[in-house]
Amino acid sequence: MTSKPLTELRIALAQLNPCVGDLEGNRAMALATIQSAGASGADLVVFSELFITGYPPEDLVLKPAFQDAARRTLEDLAGASKDGPGVLIGTVWVEEGKLYNAVVLLEQGKIAAVTKKVVLPNYGVFDEKRVFAKGPMPGPIPFRGVKIGVPICEDIWREDVTECLEETGTEILIVPNGSPFDWKKPDVRLNVALARVTETGLPLAYVNQIGGQDELVFDGASFVLNGDHKPAIQMPTWQENVTLTNWRKSENGWHCESQPLAALESGDAGAYQATVLGLRDYVEKNGFPSVVLGLSGGIDSALVAAIAVDALGPDCVHAVMLPYHYTSEESHNDAAATAKNLGLRYDTIEIADAVSGVEATLKDVFKGQSADVTEENIQSRLRGVILMAISNKFGAMVLTTGNKSEMSVGYATLYGDMNGGFNPIKDLYKTEVYRLSAWRNAHKPVNGLGPSGEVIPKNILQKAPTAELRENQTDQDSLPPYDVLDAILMGLVEEEATVDEIAAQGIDRTLIHKVEHLLYVSEYKRRQAAPGIKISARNFGRDRRYPITNRFRDRT
């Protein structure tokens, strides 16, 4: 190996899908990538943040046995990669009794250098200050005569870390990331990276992971910006990818050779891809053989069925229509058409006898009481019981199908339509459900396993939504029109806007107060809801953590 400083450098950027806790699987994935990249002439292979442990590992990293296993895995990987390229890989690092989020350089079969994350995010979905110690301000890592600065993910969201690296002689910035997707994230990341390139004048390689981890989905979209701000590399979204990049040094510093830029799928396309990838990884990483859901003939369950087929294939999706007296012929037809379009298994199970049996059981207790929402909820809960029975018998995970608008105001039945192990549309407002349904009818997603063409019947997109728990019921009997409701909720949930600010949009103040009240008193339901894919910057559960007991109301 030459001792002279390099003037050419080949860096493989590995945008892969590790699994939290699967140390051996992640090691095997890393080793295969190192060997393949080395065979292609790579000098250095870069993996994403905490690749060895999977990201985010949360409180699992506090377990001493896990820390020890991660260290053994790192050492095994170092030894196995002795004759290959150098490796930058993220892992946990214990030093002097403190636990760090770190990136380690493996070179010549040894741990050659360690850099530790400085800026620990502690907002939204992130709790890193809870588990990690803050690292010192870093200097560059020497790699074969090249000074490489390795700010880790959040470290580039403040200028001081990259400024320190630039001032201490860094020539190239390489940023390993675990950056989850939301609607606006791709543009935000790029703007942050551009700011750091502008301030330092250094080229920057941004390496993000791909895949689903519980409620989070990582979209990849790794890229390289040269010191002149121009993009040299844009890796794809929503798929694993290893890209070999070529770098040359001149009197103006290091420059990455440009390659054709991948088109990014963001907006509605990105949100749909996030639901598909998030559901696929949740099911497969947790070992479920298939999924089952109630298919009602409505828009929400139709979209969830389409997502499930795109994620898992039609053979792994079982849809069940669970009709009662109030289920219309239109709903029967729409559910059957959806199932036919998607090619999945479809069964109809009548619930009338079960409802009659429960009502008969309760008749003495309910004597003298008028029928109300209680009887409606019995229908919903019996549907939940049947779906859970199918799950227990065949091992299929139940998908629940409530949208964010409904969950915001409590328009859902605990232990009924909220039954399930996962909800792909939990973070989509009703108006967004309609948009993504229309998008799916016009596009087949990359890596989607479902059919092309219209999968959700047009009638479902056009008819008034209804729970069909009583005669001639529509959602708007209890809720304002969804475009109005969602505008209010966007203000209250996503923007933390005041009632005055929302009313300034021309929305009735009394209605805003009603929705705000429903939002607060429904918190107890959301605490018991299935996990679901984060799409927005303020999803329920991880981003937005409100008390159940809460008497505050905005009446200014």
Salt bridges, closest charged atoms under 4 A:
GLU8 OE2 - ARG248 NE 3.46
GLU24 OE2 - ARG27 NH2 3.25
ASP43 OD1 - ARG144 NH1 3.79
GLU49 OE2 - LYS117 NZ 2.72
GLU58 OE2 - ARG542 NH1 3.54
ASP59 OD2 - ARG130 NH2 2.70
GLU75 OE2 - ARG71 NE 2.95
GLU95 OE2 - LYS116 NZ 2.88
GLU107 OE2 - ARG144 NE 2.94
ASP127 OD2 - ARG545 NH2 3.36
GLU128 OE2 - LYS117 NZ 2.99
ASP160 OD2 - ARG158 NH2 2.81
GLU171 OE1 - LYS249 NZ 2.82
GLU199 OE1 - ARG196 NE 2.87
GLU215 OE2 - LYS426 NZ 3.53
ASP219 OD1 - ARG189 NH2 2.67
GLU257 OE2 - ARG248 NH1 1.66
ASP268 OD1 - ARG435 NH2 2.82
ASP281 OD2 - LYS285 NZ 3.63
ASP300 OD2 - LYS430 NZ 2.91
ASP310 OD2 - ARG440 NE 2.64
ASP334 OD2 - LYS463 NZ 2.79
ASP347 OD2 - HIS318 NE2 2.71
ASP347 OD2 - ARG345 NE 2.90
GLU376 OE2 - ARG470 NH1 2.99
GLU406 OE2 - LYS430 NZ 3.94
ASP427 OD1 - LYS404 NZ 2.76
GLU454 OE1 - LYS458 NZ 2.66
ASP477 OD2 - ARG470 NH2 3.74
GLU494 OE2 - LYS404 NZ 2.61
GLU496 OE2 - ARG538 NH2 2.30
ASP500 OD1 - ARG509 NH1 2.74
GLU516 OE1 - ARG555 NH1 2.82
GLU523 OE1 - ARG526 NH2 2.88
GLU523 OE2 - ARG527 NE 3.45
GLU523 OE1 - ARG544 NH1 3.79
ASP543 OD2 - LYS534 NZ 2.50
